[in-house]
Amino acid sequence: MKKALLLGDRVAPYHPVTGVDEVLRGIYDGVFDITLEEDYGKLTLERLKQYDMVISYCDRWREKGTKTAAAALVSYVADGGNLLALHNGLVMGSSSYELALLLGARFLGHPSQVLIDYSKTDVDHQISERFEDFKTTEESYMFDFDDFTKKQVLVESRYAKSTIPAVWCHKYGWGKVVCVVPGHQTESFHGPVKKILYKAGLWFIDRI
């Protein structure tokens, strides 16, 4: 079985990892053995290289994240590692330009939760194959997107007459990155979201 490291916080002001960790373990059952890491500010490249996938669900990166940990994440992916940034795990892109480049976007903020439509784009990719459009109450994250990163936008959301990327992926050095915006709470993990996450994991390890 492959190994995954989940970065998150059991005690968090907005997005505690408790509950979400069990949802992720259910999604990746039989594929990834998931270890939770709350002290992610002390991450090193040597530690990260022990894992086939890193999942960022950090809610307190601005408080606990460090330049050393950011450098380790960037180096890990560039050297062939795999990063899944899920919902609030994308916020770390606002803390440094290195992480913004890694994610391909810089988080700007979000309005209150609203009913949002999610739909597949015309991009043909294994991760979004047979994706079913859906609606759910979520936070509509706003980003400043980096044109230097050659992203493939797989799913879009519609909010306030705007179309916003909701799932995208790209290569970074020798590694891979997948960013998934839905994931505010356990109820956010509808069937289509679970399928996206599952297929992202398989894409990381070249099983699709």
Secondary structure, 3 states (H helix, E strand, C coil): CEEEEEECCCCCCCCCCCCHHHHHHHHCCCCEEEEEECCHHHCCHHHHCCCCEEEECCCCHHHHCCHHHHHHHHHHHHCCCEEEEEHHHHHHHHCCHHHHHHHCEEEEECCCCEEEEEEECCCCCCCCCCCCCEEEEECCCEEEECCCCCCEEEEEEEECCEEEEEEEEEEECCEEEEEECCCCCHHHCCHHHHHHHHHHHHHHCCCC
